[in-house]
Every structure is written in structure tokens, then in C-alpha cells.
Amino acid sequence: MAKSPSLRMEMHILAHASDIIGHGLPTLFSLCEQSAMDRFDSMRLFTRVVERRSFTAAAA
């Protein structure tokens, strides 16, 4: 079964969401704090994707 372009894009975003903040860059936050923020942002994005799919399925 072929994946739709939007599904491929969502999977790519979810797979690379934790790479948003480069860990080699100077920052005000420690590496541990950055990692926690990256995980939070990834989970928030995942929740939005699931909600959107649920609403789309309910509307169909």
C-alpha cells in the first residue's frame, strides 16, 4: 500500500522533530533541558497529528 505524500511528510516530521534544536549550538539551556523540550515538542506535534486524523475520520 502506497503512503500518501502528507502521511510521508508527517512521518518525516515526527521522526526528525527532536532534531529541531541543534545540540552543538550555544544555548541558554543545558543539554538535559534541551532534550526534555525536544521530547515535549515532539509529543505535542504527535498529538496534533493524531487529533487531526481523528477529526478527519469522524467527519467522513
N, C-alpha and C positions, 0 to 999 in steps of 0.2 A: 504494500500500500504506500503510495507516494505521499510525502508530507507537503502540506500547503506552505507557500512562502512565509505567511505570517507565523505559522507554527514553528518553522525553522528559525525565524528571527527571534521568537520568544525563547526558544530553547537555547539559542546562542547567547541572548542577554542573560538568562538565568545561569548559564554555565560560566559566564565571564563577569558577572555582577560584582564579585569580590575583588576584581582587578581594577575597579574604578579609581581607587586611591593607590598611587604607586608607592610601594614601601621604601623605595630608595630616596624619595624626595624629602627635603627638610619640612618639618611639620611641628605644630604646637602639641600634638598628641603622641603618646607613646605607641609603640608597635602593638601592644596588647589592646589599647583603646581603639586604635585604627581597625584592628581585626574585629573587635566587637561591633564597631559602627558598620563595617562592611557586611557582617553577618546580618545585622538589623536591616540594612538597606536591601540585601538580597531577599530576606524573608518578606519585607514589605512589597517588593516587586512581585514575588511569587504569589502573595495573597491577592494582589490586584489582578494578576493573570487568571487565577482560579475564579475570582468573583466575576470577571468579565465573561469567562466561559460559562459559568452558571447562569448568568443573566441571559446570555445568548441562547442557551439551551431551553430556558424557561419561556422565552419569547417565541420559540419555534413551535 
